[in-house]
Every structure is written in structure tokens, then in C-alpha cells.
């Protein structure tokens, strides 16, 4: 039986063929309201909402992950835009993290009971993403540590100097999603689009609009990988 896949991503996925024929639905969970798009074999939750205007620090991660649980989703692919902390990890590439660091404002479902989970990424789903990219001749970095910072601002140069010895890319959402998915027993893996160098890695100043533009350029590669994972080898770049 084909697995139902949950996909959670940013604004760049809105304009892809992947969700062009999805139907809109809404779901109320105990943690809040969720807008989602239902396709054949997958459910997509736009991380920043229907109108693409929810900033990173106001994303309702608990509602999103609980919605997947209530819909019977057994695996989640988080698609994220990240900044590179290494000169060798160039913008325009894809990276599948094998671990993450998230030390601040980590959400949990366990507000009223003492539970300690061991967070992890689903290795089998990670390998599916890697193999999908390889089968499409799309270059992919197979390992990397994702550092979750606290948005909405970008990181300072001092912060980047501090974290670059411990992580490879930096973003604002994966750690929260992966932890919550682990709490609910849902397999979670991440496909990161490297869209810029983090602040201070190079001499150029960062500009948010340039980051968004860079994400749109790699969008087709992300879409092809997702289609291959969801539908198998019958999915091609032309779908």
C-alpha cells in the first residue's frame, strides 16, 4: 500500500505543479486551525499559511504536526530554505540533514506530563530523499547538521562564527518540526534548499528578497525529488 506523505514547506512550493491540482481543506486541532492542500497520496501544509504571511516566530508547529497525526500521515518531509555555514556548501544545492541542533524555544506536546523523548530523523526516509535526487541526477549533499535559530531576524555575524563549528546549515523551523513529529511517533526527514551563505561567511551583505529569489531558482529540483519520493519512478521531471 502506498504510504501517505505529509509535506510541510515554505512559500516557494506554492507555485509548483506538485500542488497545482490539490484541493483546499481546513482542519481544527486542539492546538489551532490549519490550512492544508490535499493531493493524490500526500497532504501539503504551507508553513507560512494560506496568505504566506505568518512569520517564523509565529508558526504554529504543534497544530501542523498534530494535523498530520489526525489525518493518519505516517511520514513527513519538511522542505526548508537554509543558509550555508560552510564555503564548500554552495547556494543552489540540496542537502539532507542527518542531525540537528535546536536549543531555544523548542515546542512540545507534553505540557502536563513528564516525558523525555530522544529526537531523531528517520534514516529510511532520509535515504529515500537521497536516492530520489541521485536517480534524477540532481546533486545532493547526503549529510549535514541543521542549526535552528530563532526568527524572524537573520543571524548576526558573531552568531554565525559561533555556530559554524557545530553545524553546516542554519534555518528557523526544522528542529521544531522534527521534535514534535518524534513525540507523536511520525517519521520525519528534511530536504534543505541551500539558498544563501549565512551572514558573514562571505563579505556580501544578506538581503531577504535575494534569498527568496534564490529559493525560486532551485524550486524545480525540490519538486522533482518530492514527486519521485511520493510516486516512485513513474514520476519524472515533466510531471
C-alpha positions, 0 to 999 in steps of 0.5 A: 500500500502506498504510504501517505506523505505529509509535506510541510514547506515554505512559500516557494512550493506554492507555485509548483505543479506538485500542488497545482491540482490539490484541493483546499481543506481546513482542519481544527486541532486542539492546538489551532486551525490549519490550512492544508492542500490535499493531493493524490497520496500526500497532504501539503501544509504551507508553513507560512499559511494560506496568505504566506504571511505568518512569520517564523516566530509565529508558526504554529508547529504543534497544530501542523504536526498534530494535523498530520497525526489526525489525518493518519500521515505516517511520514513527513518531509519538511522542505526548508530554505537554509543558509550555508555555514560552510564555503564548500556548501554552495547556494543552489544545492540540496542537502539532507540533514542527518542531525540537528541542533535546536536549543531555544524555544523548542515546542512540545506536546507534553505540557502536563506530563513528564516525558523525555523523548530522544529526537531523531530523523528517520534514516529510511526516509532520509535515504529515500530523499537521497536516492530520489535526487541521485536517480534524477541526477540532481546533486545532493549533499547526503549529510549535514547538521541543521542549526535552528535559530530563532526568527524572524531576524537573520543571524548576526555575524558573531552568531554565525562564527559561533555556530559554524563549528557545530553545524553546516546549515542554519534555518528557523523551523526544522528542529521544531518540526522534527521534535514534535513529529518524534513525540507523536511517533511520525517519521520525519526527514528534511530536504534543505534548499541551500539558498544563501551563505549565512551572514558573514561567511562571505563579505556580501551583505544578506538581503531577504528578497535575494534569498527568496529569489534564490529559493525560486531558482532551485524550486524545480529540483525540490519538486522533482525529488518530492514527486519521485519520493511520493510516486516512485519512478513513474514520476519524472521531471515533466510531471 
